[in-house]
């Protein structure tokens, strides 16, 4: 890890921030999959009308899009070549499969 840098702009510091953002995004995506999996699993133990409500709301309150924030936009533009990792097709597919009980995640 780089020691504290007091320069106004430091390329190695920026890279460390990008790596931190990447690690946090991976954690968010992992937690999202657990939330969807647990909501679906819980719905199997609820009365039918409540289970339907939970499954219809299975994606509620998952992470928000942060592309409008300057730091995140810079991360996506530079570190991710313009591809927002929170919009990853594989992750979206996984969440859809979890919401239908078609796959599981390790808790």
N, CA, C and O atoms as a GROMACS GRO file, in nm:
protein
  428
    1UNK      N    1   0.084  -0.119   0.000
    1UNK     CA    2   0.000   0.000   0.000
    1UNK      C    3   0.088   0.124   0.000
    1UNK      O    4   0.192   0.128   0.065
    2UNK      N    5   0.046   0.223  -0.071
    2UNK     CA    6   0.120   0.347  -0.081
    2UNK      C    7   0.104   0.428   0.047
    2UNK      O    8  -0.004   0.434   0.105
    3UNK      N    9   0.214   0.491   0.091
    3UNK     CA   10   0.205   0.580   0.206
    3UNK      C   11   0.118   0.700   0.170
    3UNK      O   12   0.093   0.727   0.052
    4UNK      N   13   0.072   0.770   0.271
    4UNK     CA   14  -0.010   0.888   0.247
    4UNK      C   15   0.061   0.984   0.155
    4UNK      O   16   0.180   1.013   0.171
    5UNK      N   17  -0.013   1.033   0.057
    5UNK     CA   18   0.044   1.123  -0.042
    5UNK      C   19  -0.028   1.257  -0.030
    5UNK      O   20  -0.151   1.263  -0.032
    6UNK      N   21   0.047   1.364  -0.017
    6UNK     CA   22  -0.015   1.496  -0.001
    6UNK      C   23  -0.017   1.576  -0.130
    6UNK      O   24  -0.047   1.695  -0.129
    7UNK      N   25   0.014   1.512  -0.241
    7UNK     CA   26   0.006   1.580  -0.369
    7UNK      C   27  -0.141   1.600  -0.406
    7UNK      O   28  -0.227   1.522  -0.365
    8UNK      N   29  -0.168   1.703  -0.481
    8UNK     CA   30  -0.305   1.729  -0.523
    8UNK      C   31  -0.356   1.616  -0.613
    8UNK      O   32  -0.472   1.577  -0.604
    9UNK      N   33  -0.269   1.565  -0.699
    9UNK     CA   34  -0.306   1.453  -0.786
    9UNK      C   35  -0.191   1.352  -0.785
    9UNK      O   36  -0.075   1.388  -0.806
   10UNK      N   37  -0.225   1.229  -0.760
   10UNK     CA   38  -0.125   1.123  -0.757
   10UNK      C   39  -0.185   1.001  -0.827
   10UNK      O   40  -0.285   0.946  -0.782
   11UNK      N   41  -0.122   0.961  -0.935
   11UNK     CA   42  -0.175   0.850  -1.015
   11UNK      C   43  -0.181   0.719  -0.936
   11UNK      O   44  -0.278   0.645  -0.949
   12UNK      N   45  -0.080   0.690  -0.855
   12UNK     CA   46  -0.082   0.564  -0.778
   12UNK      C   47  -0.190   0.568  -0.670
   12UNK      O   48  -0.249   0.466  -0.638
   13UNK      N   49  -0.216   0.687  -0.614
   13UNK     CA   50  -0.325   0.699  -0.515
   13UNK      C   51  -0.459   0.675  -0.583
   13UNK      O   52  -0.547   0.608  -0.528
   14UNK      N   53  -0.474   0.732  -0.702
   14UNK     CA   54  -0.600   0.714  -0.775
   14UNK      C   55  -0.622   0.565  -0.805
   14UNK      O   56  -0.735   0.517  -0.795
   15UNK      N   57  -0.518   0.494  -0.841
   15UNK     CA   58  -0.531   0.352  -0.870
   15UNK      C   59  -0.574   0.276  -0.745
   15UNK      O   60  -0.655   0.183  -0.753
   16UNK      N   61  -0.520   0.314  -0.631
   16UNK     CA   62  -0.561   0.249  -0.506
   16UNK      C   63  -0.708   0.276  -0.476
   16UNK      O   64  -0.778   0.187  -0.428
   17UNK      N   65  -0.755   0.396  -0.503
   17UNK     CA   66  -0.897   0.426  -0.485
   17UNK      C   67  -0.982   0.342  -0.580
   17UNK      O   68  -1.087   0.291  -0.541
   18UNK      N   69  -0.938   0.328  -0.704
   18UNK     CA   70  -1.010   0.247  -0.800
   18UNK      C   71  -1.018   0.101  -0.753
   18UNK      O   72  -1.122   0.037  -0.765
   19UNK      N   73  -0.909   0.051  -0.700
   19UNK     CA   74  -0.908  -0.087  -0.650
   19UNK      C   75  -1.000  -0.102  -0.529
   19UNK      O   76  -1.066  -0.205  -0.514
   20UNK      N   77  -1.005  -0.001  -0.445
   20UNK     CA   78  -1.096  -0.003  -0.331
   20UNK      C   79  -1.241  -0.003  -0.379
   20UNK      O   80  -1.323  -0.079  -0.329
   21UNK      N   81  -1.272   0.082  -0.475
   21UNK     CA   82  -1.408   0.088  -0.530
   21UNK      C   83  -1.444  -0.048  -0.590
   21UNK      O   84  -1.556  -0.096  -0.571
   22UNK      N   85  -1.352  -0.109  -0.662
   22UNK     CA   86  -1.378  -0.240  -0.721
   22UNK      C   87  -1.410  -0.344  -0.614
   22UNK      O   88  -1.503  -0.422  -0.629
   23UNK      N   89  -1.332  -0.345  -0.507
   23UNK     CA   90  -1.356  -0.440  -0.398
   23UNK      C   91  -1.493  -0.416  -0.334
   23UNK      O   92  -1.564  -0.511  -0.302
   24UNK      N   93  -1.529  -0.290  -0.315
   24UNK     CA   94  -1.659  -0.258  -0.256
   24UNK      C   95  -1.773  -0.300  -0.349
   24UNK      O   96  -1.876  -0.348  -0.303
   25UNK      N   97  -1.755  -0.282  -0.478
   25UNK     CA   98  -1.858  -0.323  -0.575
   25UNK      C   99  -1.877  -0.474  -0.571
   25UNK      O  100  -1.990  -0.523  -0.573
   26UNK      N  101  -1.767  -0.548  -0.567
   26UNK     CA  102  -1.777  -0.694  -0.558
   26UNK      C  103  -1.851  -0.736  -0.431
   26UNK      O  104  -1.930  -0.830  -0.434
   27UNK      N  105  -1.825  -0.667  -0.321
   27UNK     CA  106  -1.897  -0.696  -0.196
   27UNK      C  107  -2.045  -0.666  -0.210
   27UNK      O  108  -2.129  -0.745  -0.166
   28UNK      N  109  -2.078  -0.555  -0.271
   28UNK     CA  110  -2.219  -0.518  -0.291
   28UNK      C  111  -2.289  -0.623  -0.377
   28UNK      O  112  -2.400  -0.666  -0.345
   29UNK      N  113  -2.224  -0.663  -0.485
   29UNK     CA  114  -2.286  -0.762  -0.574
   29UNK      C  115  -2.306  -0.896  -0.501
   29UNK      O  116  -2.409  -0.961  -0.520
   30UNK      N  117  -2.211  -0.935  -0.420
   30UNK     CA  118  -2.223  -1.059  -0.344
   30UNK      C  119  -2.339  -1.048  -0.243
   30UNK      O  120  -2.418  -1.142  -0.228
   31UNK      N  121  -2.347  -0.936  -0.175
   31UNK     CA  122  -2.455  -0.916  -0.078
   31UNK      C  123  -2.591  -0.910  -0.147
   31UNK      O  124  -2.690  -0.960  -0.092
   32UNK      N  125  -2.598  -0.849  -0.264
   32UNK     CA  126  -2.724  -0.847  -0.339
   32UNK      C  127  -2.771  -0.989  -0.370
   32UNK      O  128  -2.889  -1.020  -0.355
   33UNK      N  129  -2.679  -1.074  -0.412
   33UNK     CA  130  -2.718  -1.211  -0.444
   33UNK      C  131  -2.766  -1.284  -0.320
   33UNK      O  132  -2.860  -1.364  -0.328
   34UNK      N  133  -2.704  -1.260  -0.207
   34UNK     CA  134  -2.749  -1.323  -0.083
   34UNK      C  135  -2.888  -1.274  -0.042
   34UNK      O  136  -2.972  -1.353   0.002
   35UNK      N  137  -2.912  -1.145  -0.057
   35UNK     CA  138  -3.042  -1.088  -0.022
   35UNK      C  139  -3.152  -1.151  -0.106
   35UNK      O  140  -3.255  -1.193  -0.054
   36UNK      N  141  -3.131  -1.158  -0.238
   36UNK     CA  142  -3.233  -1.215  -0.327
   36UNK      C  143  -3.253  -1.362  -0.294
   36UNK      O  144  -3.367  -1.408  -0.288
   37UNK      N  145  -3.146  -1.436  -0.273
   37UNK     CA  146  -3.156  -1.578  -0.238
   37UNK      C  147  -3.234  -1.598  -0.108
   37UNK      O  148  -3.322  -1.684  -0.100
   38UNK      N  149  -3.201  -1.519  -0.007
   38UNK     CA  150  -3.268  -1.534   0.122
   38UNK      C  151  -3.414  -1.491   0.116
   38UNK      O  152  -3.498  -1.553   0.181
   39UNK      N  153  -3.445  -1.389   0.040
   39UNK     CA  154  -3.584  -1.348   0.024
   39UNK      C  155  -3.665  -1.459  -0.043
   39UNK      O  156  -3.777  -1.490  -0.001
   40UNK      N  157  -3.608  -1.518  -0.149
   40UNK     CA  158  -3.679  -1.627  -0.215
   40UNK      C  159  -3.697  -1.744  -0.119
   40UNK      O  160  -3.805  -1.801  -0.109
   41UNK      N  161  -3.590  -1.781  -0.048
   41UNK     CA  162  -3.598  -1.893   0.046
   41UNK      C  163  -3.702  -1.868   0.154
   41UNK      O  164  -3.780  -1.956   0.187
   42UNK      N  165  -3.702  -1.748   0.208
   42UNK     CA  166  -3.800  -1.713   0.312
   42UNK      C  167  -3.942  -1.720   0.258
   42UNK      O  168  -4.034  -1.761   0.330
   43UNK      N  169  -3.961  -1.681   0.134
   43UNK     CA  170  -4.096  -1.681   0.076
   43UNK      C  171  -4.156  -1.821   0.072
   43UNK      O  172  -4.278  -1.836   0.069
   44UNK      N  173  -4.073  -1.923   0.073
   44UNK     CA  174  -4.122  -2.061   0.073
   44UNK      C  175  -4.187  -2.100   0.206
   44UNK      O  176  -4.258  -2.200   0.212
   45UNK      N  177  -4.164  -2.023   0.311
   45UNK     CA  178  -4.217  -2.053   0.443
   45UNK      C  179  -4.333  -1.961   0.482
   45UNK      O  180  -4.386  -1.971   0.593
   46UNK      N  181  -4.370  -1.873   0.393
   46UNK     CA  182  -4.477  -1.777   0.421
   46UNK      C  183  -4.609  -1.827   0.363
   46UNK      O  184  -4.611  -1.908   0.270
   47UNK      N  185  -4.719  -1.777   0.418
   47UNK     CA  186  -4.848  -1.806   0.354
   47UNK      C  187  -4.845  -1.756   0.209
   47UNK      O  188  -4.772  -1.662   0.177
   48UNK      N  189  -4.922  -1.819   0.124
   48UNK     CA  190  -4.917  -1.794  -0.020
   48UNK      C  191  -4.930  -1.646  -0.056
   48UNK      O  192  -4.853  -1.596  -0.138
   49UNK      N  193  -5.026  -1.574   0.004
   49UNK     CA  194  -5.044  -1.433  -0.032
   49UNK      C  195  -4.923  -1.348   0.007
   49UNK      O  196  -4.887  -1.255  -0.065
   50UNK      N  197  -4.860  -1.379   0.120
   50UNK     CA  198  -4.741  -1.305   0.162
   50UNK      C  199  -4.619  -1.344   0.079
   50UNK      O  200  -4.534  -1.260   0.049
   51UNK      N  201  -4.612  -1.472   0.041
   51UNK     CA  202  -4.502  -1.518  -0.044
   51UNK      C  203  -4.506  -1.448  -0.179
   51UNK      O  204  -4.402  -1.409  -0.231
   52UNK      N  205  -4.625  -1.432  -0.235
   52UNK     CA  206  -4.639  -1.363  -0.364
   52UNK      C  207  -4.593  -1.218  -0.352
   52UNK      O  208  -4.527  -1.167  -0.441
   53UNK      N  209  -4.629  -1.153  -0.243
   53UNK     CA  210  -4.586  -1.015  -0.220
   53UNK      C  211  -4.434  -1.005  -0.211
   53UNK      O  212  -4.372  -0.917  -0.270
   54UNK      N  213  -4.376  -1.097  -0.135
   54UNK     CA  214  -4.230  -1.092  -0.118
   54UNK      C  215  -4.160  -1.117  -0.251
   54UNK      O  216  -4.062  -1.050  -0.283
   55UNK      N  217  -4.208  -1.212  -0.328
   55UNK     CA  218  -4.143  -1.243  -0.455
   55UNK      C  219  -4.162  -1.129  -0.556
   55UNK      O  220  -4.075  -1.106  -0.641
   56UNK      N  221  -4.273  -1.060  -0.548
   56UNK     CA  222  -4.294  -0.948  -0.641
   56UNK      C  223  -4.206  -0.828  -0.604
   56UNK      O  224  -4.181  -0.741  -0.687
   57UNK      N  225  -4.160  -0.826  -0.481
   57UNK     CA  226  -4.078  -0.716  -0.432
   57UNK      C  227  -3.934  -0.762  -0.404
   57UNK      O  228  -3.862  -0.699  -0.326
   58UNK      N  229  -3.894  -0.871  -0.465
   58UNK     CA  230  -3.768  -0.938  -0.430
   58UNK      C  231  -3.644  -0.854  -0.456
   58UNK      O  232  -3.540  -0.874  -0.392
   59UNK      N  233  -3.653  -0.759  -0.551
   59UNK     CA  234  -3.537  -0.675  -0.584
   59UNK      C  235  -3.541  -0.538  -0.516
   59UNK      O  236  -3.454  -0.454  -0.541
   60UNK      N  237  -3.639  -0.514  -0.432
   60UNK     CA  238  -3.651  -0.381  -0.372
   60UNK      C  239  -3.534  -0.351  -0.279
   60UNK      O  240  -3.481  -0.439  -0.212
   61UNK      N  241  -3.496  -0.226  -0.279
   61UNK     CA  242  -3.391  -0.173  -0.192
   61UNK      C  243  -3.253  -0.235  -0.213
   61UNK      O  244  -3.170  -0.236  -0.122
   62UNK      N  245  -3.228  -0.287  -0.333
   62UNK     CA  246  -3.092  -0.328  -0.364
   62UNK      C  247  -3.014  -0.202  -0.400
   62UNK      O  248  -3.072  -0.093  -0.404
   63UNK      N  249  -2.888  -0.214  -0.426
   63UNK     CA  250  -2.803  -0.096  -0.443
   63UNK      C  251  -2.851  -0.002  -0.553
   63UNK      O  252  -2.911  -0.044  -0.653
   64UNK      N  253  -2.824   0.123  -0.531
   64UNK     CA  254  -2.861   0.228  -0.626
   64UNK      C  255  -2.749   0.245  -0.729
   64UNK      O  256  -2.636   0.201  -0.708
   65UNK      N  257  -2.783   0.308  -0.839
   65UNK     CA  258  -2.684   0.339  -0.942
   65UNK      C  259  -2.610   0.466  -0.902
   65UNK      O  260  -2.672   0.566  -0.866
   66UNK      N  261  -2.479   0.461  -0.907
   66UNK     CA  262  -2.396   0.575  -0.864
   66UNK      C  263  -2.322   0.642  -0.978
   66UNK      O  264  -2.230   0.720  -0.955
   67UNK      N  265  -2.360   0.611  -1.102
   67UNK     CA  266  -2.287   0.663  -1.217
   67UNK      C  267  -2.289   0.815  -1.224
   67UNK      O  268  -2.202   0.876  -1.287
   68UNK      N  269  -2.387   0.878  -1.160
   68UNK     CA  270  -2.396   1.024  -1.162
   68UNK      C  271  -2.299   1.090  -1.063
   68UNK      O  272  -2.284   1.212  -1.064
   69UNK      N  273  -2.236   1.012  -0.978
   69UNK     CA  274  -2.138   1.066  -0.885
   69UNK      C  275  -2.003   1.078  -0.956
   69UNK      O  276  -1.958   0.983  -1.020
   70UNK      N  277  -1.939   1.193  -0.946
   70UNK     CA  278  -1.815   1.215  -1.021
   70UNK      C  279  -1.706   1.109  -0.997
   70UNK      O  280  -1.642   1.065  -1.092
   71UNK      N  281  -1.684   1.069  -0.874
   71UNK     CA  282  -1.578   0.971  -0.846
   71UNK      C  283  -1.610   0.836  -0.908
   71UNK      O  284  -1.522   0.771  -0.964
   72UNK      N  285  -1.735   0.794  -0.898
   72UNK     CA  286  -1.775   0.665  -0.956
   72UNK      C  287  -1.769   0.673  -1.108
   72UNK      O  288  -1.725   0.578  -1.174
   73UNK      N  289  -1.814   0.783  -1.163
   73UNK     CA  290  -1.809   0.800  -1.308
   73UNK      C  291  -1.664   0.794  -1.358
   73UNK      O  292  -1.636   0.733  -1.461
   74UNK      N  293  -1.573   0.855  -1.285
   74UNK     CA  294  -1.431   0.851  -1.322
   74UNK      C  295  -1.379   0.708  -1.314
   74UNK      O  296  -1.306   0.664  -1.403
   75UNK      N  297  -1.416   0.636  -1.208
   75UNK     CA  298  -1.377   0.495  -1.193
   75UNK      C  299  -1.424   0.413  -1.313
   75UNK      O  300  -1.346   0.337  -1.371
   76UNK      N  301  -1.552   0.427  -1.349
   76UNK     CA  302  -1.608   0.351  -1.461
   76UNK      C  303  -1.540   0.390  -1.592
   76UNK      O  304  -1.506   0.304  -1.673
   77UNK      N  305  -1.519   0.519  -1.612
   77UNK     CA  306  -1.459   0.567  -1.736
   77UNK      C  307  -1.316   0.520  -1.754
   77UNK      O  308  -1.277   0.477  -1.863
   78UNK      N  309  -1.236   0.528  -1.648
   78UNK     CA  310  -1.094   0.500  -1.660
   78UNK      C  311  -1.062   0.353  -1.630
   78UNK      O  312  -0.995   0.286  -1.709
   79UNK      N  313  -1.109   0.304  -1.517
   79UNK     CA  314  -1.070   0.170  -1.469
   79UNK      C  315  -1.149   0.060  -1.537
   79UNK      O  316  -1.100  -0.052  -1.552
   80UNK      N  317  -1.272   0.089  -1.578
   80UNK     CA  318  -1.361  -0.014  -1.635
   80UNK      C  319  -1.389   0.007  -1.783
   80UNK      O  320  -1.479  -0.056  -1.838
   81UNK      N  321  -1.314   0.094  -1.847
   81UNK     CA  322  -1.332   0.122  -1.990
   81UNK      C  323  -1.476   0.159  -2.025
   81UNK      O  324  -1.525   0.124  -2.133
   82UNK      N  325  -1.544   0.229  -1.936
   82UNK     CA  326  -1.679   0.277  -1.962
   82UNK      C  327  -1.790   0.177  -1.934
   82UNK      O  328  -1.907   0.210  -1.952
   83UNK      N  329  -1.756   0.057  -1.890
   83UNK     CA  330  -1.857  -0.045  -1.860
   83UNK      C  331  -1.885  -0.050  -1.711
   83UNK      O  332  -1.799  -0.090  -1.633
   84UNK      N  333  -2.003  -0.008  -1.671
   84UNK     CA  334  -2.041  -0.006  -1.530
   84UNK      C  335  -2.051  -0.149  -1.478
   84UNK      O  336  -2.136  -0.225  -1.524
   85UNK      N  337  -1.965  -0.187  -1.382
   85UNK     CA  338  -1.969  -0.324  -1.331
   85UNK      C  339  -2.099  -0.359  -1.259
   85UNK      O  340  -2.133  -0.476  -1.246
   86UNK      N  341  -2.171  -0.258  -1.214
   86UNK     CA  342  -2.299  -0.285  -1.147
   86UNK      C  343  -2.407  -0.324  -1.248
   86UNK      O  344  -2.514  -0.372  -1.209
   87UNK      N  345  -2.380  -0.305  -1.376
   87UNK     CA  346  -2.474  -0.345  -1.482
   87UNK      C  347  -2.427  -0.472  -1.554
   87UNK      O  348  -2.468  -0.498  -1.667
   88UNK      N  349  -2.344  -0.549  -1.488
   88UNK     CA  350  -2.289  -0.670  -1.547
   88UNK      C  351  -2.401  -0.771  -1.580
   88UNK      O  352  -2.482  -0.805  -1.494
   89UNK      N  353  -2.404  -0.817  -1.704
   89UNK     CA  354  -2.508  -0.911  -1.748
   89UNK      C  355  -2.507  -1.041  -1.669
   89UNK      O  356  -2.613  -1.095  -1.639
   90UNK      N  357  -2.388  -1.092  -1.636
   90UNK     CA  358  -2.381  -1.217  -1.559
   90UNK      C  359  -2.440  -1.200  -1.420
   90UNK      O  360  -2.508  -1.290  -1.370
   91UNK      N  361  -2.415  -1.086  -1.359
   91UNK     CA  362  -2.471  -1.061  -1.226
   91UNK      C  363  -2.623  -1.047  -1.234
   91UNK      O  364  -2.694  -1.102  -1.150
   92UNK      N  365  -2.671  -0.976  -1.333
   92UNK     CA  366  -2.816  -0.962  -1.351
   92UNK      C  367  -2.882  -1.097  -1.375
   92UNK      O  368  -2.988  -1.126  -1.322
   93UNK      N  369  -2.817  -1.180  -1.456
   93UNK     CA  370  -2.869  -1.315  -1.483
   93UNK      C  371  -2.873  -1.397  -1.354
   93UNK      O  372  -2.971  -1.467  -1.326
   94UNK      N  373  -2.767  -1.389  -1.274
   94UNK     CA  374  -2.763  -1.460  -1.147
   94UNK      C  375  -2.877  -1.416  -1.056
   94UNK      O  376  -2.945  -1.500  -0.996
   95UNK      N  377  -2.899  -1.285  -1.046
   95UNK     CA  378  -3.008  -1.235  -0.961
   95UNK      C  379  -3.143  -1.285  -1.010
   95UNK      O  380  -3.228  -1.321  -0.929
   96UNK      N  381  -3.163  -1.288  -1.140
   96UNK     CA  382  -3.290  -1.339  -1.194
   96UNK      C  383  -3.307  -1.487  -1.161
   96UNK      O  384  -3.416  -1.529  -1.122
   97UNK      N  385  -3.202  -1.565  -1.175
   97UNK     CA  386  -3.209  -1.708  -1.142
   97UNK      C  387  -3.237  -1.728  -0.994
   97UNK      O  388  -3.316  -1.815  -0.956
   98UNK      N  389  -3.172  -1.650  -0.910
   98UNK     CA  390  -3.195  -1.660  -0.765
   98UNK      C  391  -3.338  -1.622  -0.730
   98UNK      O  392  -3.398  -1.682  -0.641
   99UNK      N  393  -3.393  -1.523  -0.798
   99UNK     CA  394  -3.529  -1.477  -0.768
   99UNK      C  395  -3.633  -1.582  -0.803
   99UNK      O  396  -3.746  -1.577  -0.754
  100UNK      N  397  -3.596  -1.678  -0.887
  100UNK     CA  398  -3.688  -1.784  -0.928
  100UNK      C  399  -3.654  -1.917  -0.861
  100UNK      O  400  -3.720  -2.018  -0.885
  101UNK      N  401  -3.551  -1.917  -0.777
  101UNK     CA  402  -3.512  -2.040  -0.711
  101UNK      C  403  -3.440  -2.138  -0.802
  101UNK      O  404  -3.435  -2.257  -0.772
  102UNK      N  405  -3.385  -2.089  -0.913
  102UNK     CA  406  -3.320  -2.175  -1.012
  102UNK      C  407  -3.175  -2.204  -0.979
  102UNK      O  408  -3.114  -2.292  -1.040
  103UNK      N  409  -3.119  -2.133  -0.885
  103UNK     CA  410  -2.980  -2.154  -0.843
  103UNK      C  411  -2.966  -2.113  -0.697
  103UNK      O  412  -3.059  -2.055  -0.640
  104UNK      N  413  -2.854  -2.142  -0.636
  104UNK     CA  414  -2.832  -2.108  -0.496
  104UNK      C  415  -2.698  -2.037  -0.482
  104UNK      O  416  -2.614  -2.042  -0.571
  105UNK      N  417  -2.679  -1.971  -0.368
  105UNK     CA  418  -2.550  -1.910  -0.334
  105UNK      C  419  -2.505  -1.967  -0.201
  105UNK      O  420  -2.587  -2.010  -0.120
  106UNK      N  421  -2.376  -1.967  -0.180
  106UNK     CA  422  -2.323  -2.012  -0.052
  106UNK      C  423  -2.338  -1.901   0.050
  106UNK      O  424  -2.302  -1.786   0.025
  107UNK      N  425  -2.390  -1.937   0.164
  107UNK     CA  426  -2.408  -1.835   0.269
  107UNK      C  427  -2.292  -1.830   0.360
  107UNK      O  428  -2.290  -1.750   0.454
   0.00000   0.00000   0.00000
